Amino acid sequence: MNGWQPNDELSARLVKALSVAAHELSAVSSSQEQVLTLIVSGAVHTVPGADHAGVSLLGARGRLTSQAASSDFVRRIDDLQAAHQEGPCVTALREEHTVLVDDLAAEARRRPSRSGSPGWNSEHRSVD
């Protein structure tokens, strides 16, 4: 998060580019999983400063589900956020805006768990 919000023009260009890429990939790929995997791989290679990427969705009951991840690290972080129903992905999906986290450890110290329990933000430290 760290105060970064893309400007409207940059956001619109990025959304359009990802949408075009998803449509083009869908035309040559037989599965949604393969398309999403290609998108997260492409994001890591094209988004400045991105070390990891993932695609998550909120399910029918508001539960976070990881659909594609560029690494096991991302999948484990997504699993922790889903289990605790909090974290940057949950915030981005529920509040419908971009969330950038430069340093998960710093973010966890800055934003304690909403529930008062250790939550995702302390458990993620064991993920490496």
Order of alpha helices (4+ residues) and beta strands (2+ residues): alpha-alpha-beta-beta-alpha-alpha-alpha-alpha
